[in-house]
């Protein structure tokens, strides 16, 4: 049986985890990510139709999706309806070499804006997720 350990973003929790290796040794993996979104419908479409996440449950204010071993919960938050985070928070998805160019093209064709150009080693594209999707 597995139990979820919820880690909320705060300086206290971050400090505690980095300074308590015995807690880190007890963790067995990442259970899921919950994203606060301003528009559940747009977010659902973005992650399922464009990125290929598999839907498992959907309700008025949220949804559960998966991609491989990653579980994603979309949760409505009114504060996300109009503002996009300005920090470096990001999600990195693995793409095979042969699918890299077609995947990047598909995002561009869907109108997803490139945030930064590739200036480091290896293939990667950094896209900005549309407002309300998170």
Wavefront OBJ file of the C-alpha trace (Angstrom):
o trace
v 0.000 0.000 0.000
v 1.241 3.485 -0.846
v 0.463 6.710 0.929
v 0.743 10.179 -0.538
v 3.110 12.638 1.103
v 1.977 16.110 0.084
v 4.745 18.676 -0.179
v 3.456 22.209 -0.534
v 5.773 24.914 -1.814
v 7.056 26.805 1.183
v 10.468 27.667 2.541
v 9.838 25.597 5.673
v 9.145 22.357 3.776
v 11.959 22.904 1.301
v 14.406 23.550 4.127
v 13.184 20.492 6.029
v 13.530 18.108 3.083
v 16.982 19.288 2.096
v 18.260 18.934 5.638
v 16.649 15.585 6.518
v 18.133 12.836 4.339
v 16.269 10.195 6.369
v 12.983 11.565 4.941
v 14.346 11.485 1.396
v 15.441 7.855 1.911
v 11.834 6.928 2.745
v 10.380 8.319 -0.493
v 9.703 5.685 -3.144
v 8.802 7.899 -6.091
v 6.631 10.698 -7.349
v 2.929 9.892 -6.985
v 1.403 12.767 -8.962
v 1.624 16.447 -9.787
v -1.294 18.795 -9.204
v -1.447 21.885 -11.395
v -3.592 24.876 -10.452
v -5.320 25.930 -13.684
v -7.566 28.844 -14.570
v -9.484 26.983 -17.285
v -10.051 23.258 -16.776
v -11.508 22.694 -20.271
v -8.600 24.381 -22.098
v -6.103 22.625 -19.833
v -7.759 19.245 -20.397
v -7.666 19.746 -24.177
v -4.050 20.945 -24.101
v -2.760 17.975 -22.129
v -4.908 15.283 -23.796
v -5.253 16.378 -27.427
v -1.934 18.133 -27.894
v 0.419 16.298 -25.524
v -1.273 12.881 -25.525
v -2.081 12.481 -21.822
v -4.670 9.780 -21.096
v -7.779 10.982 -19.213
v -8.906 8.864 -16.245
v -11.434 11.050 -14.434
v -12.977 14.435 -15.018
v -15.237 16.638 -12.930
v -16.340 20.268 -13.072
v -13.260 21.672 -11.329
v -10.581 19.188 -12.301
v -9.323 16.034 -13.961
v -6.867 13.164 -13.520
v -4.608 12.364 -16.472
v -1.567 10.176 -17.003
v 1.384 9.933 -19.345
v 3.490 6.835 -18.821
v 4.126 6.639 -15.083
v 3.307 10.320 -14.502
v -0.099 11.150 -13.010
v -1.320 14.704 -13.383
v -4.210 16.346 -11.552
v -5.695 19.514 -13.028
v -7.373 21.591 -10.333
v -9.278 24.828 -10.980
v -7.935 27.948 -9.282
v -9.505 31.331 -10.032
v -6.182 33.139 -9.535
v -4.727 31.278 -12.542
v -7.369 32.545 -14.976
v -5.404 35.597 -16.036
v -1.865 35.454 -14.790
v 0.954 33.278 -15.979
v 3.752 32.493 -13.530
v 6.825 34.578 -14.275
v 9.293 32.304 -12.543
v 11.364 29.406 -13.860
v 8.851 26.716 -12.845
v 8.652 24.288 -15.743
v 7.744 20.763 -16.825
v 10.178 18.781 -18.969
v 8.838 15.912 -21.069
v 10.966 13.170 -22.607
v 10.710 12.761 -26.374
v 12.628 10.269 -28.508
v 15.112 11.718 -30.987
v 12.998 10.740 -34.002
v 9.888 12.356 -32.493
v 11.566 15.556 -31.292
v 11.153 17.684 -34.447
v 7.569 16.506 -35.161
v 6.545 17.147 -31.529
v 8.023 20.665 -31.539
v 6.350 21.382 -34.887
v 2.992 20.173 -33.585
v 3.214 22.555 -30.618
v 4.151 25.473 -32.891
v 1.307 24.671 -35.308
v -1.124 24.615 -32.378
v -0.082 28.186 -31.568
v 1.979 27.403 -28.478
v 4.635 30.122 -28.198
v 8.304 29.316 -27.825
v 9.558 30.960 -24.640
v 13.310 30.667 -25.177
v 15.481 29.374 -27.966
v 17.857 26.449 -27.533
v 21.190 27.818 -26.294
v 22.626 24.755 -24.597
v 23.717 21.260 -25.533
v 21.183 18.784 -26.799
v 17.805 19.128 -28.412
v 15.190 20.960 -26.439
v 12.485 23.525 -27.000
v 11.114 25.705 -24.255
v 7.468 26.587 -24.787
v 5.285 28.907 -22.754
v 2.019 27.287 -21.709
v -0.990 29.489 -22.587
v -2.646 31.555 -19.849
v -5.184 29.602 -17.822
v -3.626 26.227 -18.576
v -0.638 26.332 -16.170
l 1 2 3 4 5 6 7 8 9 10 11 12 13 14 15 16 17 18 19 20 21 22 23 24 25 26 27 28 29 30 31 32 33 34 35 36 37 38 39 40 41 42 43 44 45 46 47 48 49 50 51 52 53 54 55 56 57 58 59 60 61 62 63 64 65 66 67 68 69 70 71 72 73 74 75 76 77 78 79 80 81 82 83 84 85 86 87 88 89 90 91 92 93 94 95 96 97 98 99 100 101 102 103 104 105 106 107 108 109 110 111 112 113 114 115 116 117 118 119 120 121 122 123 124 125 126 127 128 129 130 131 132 133 134
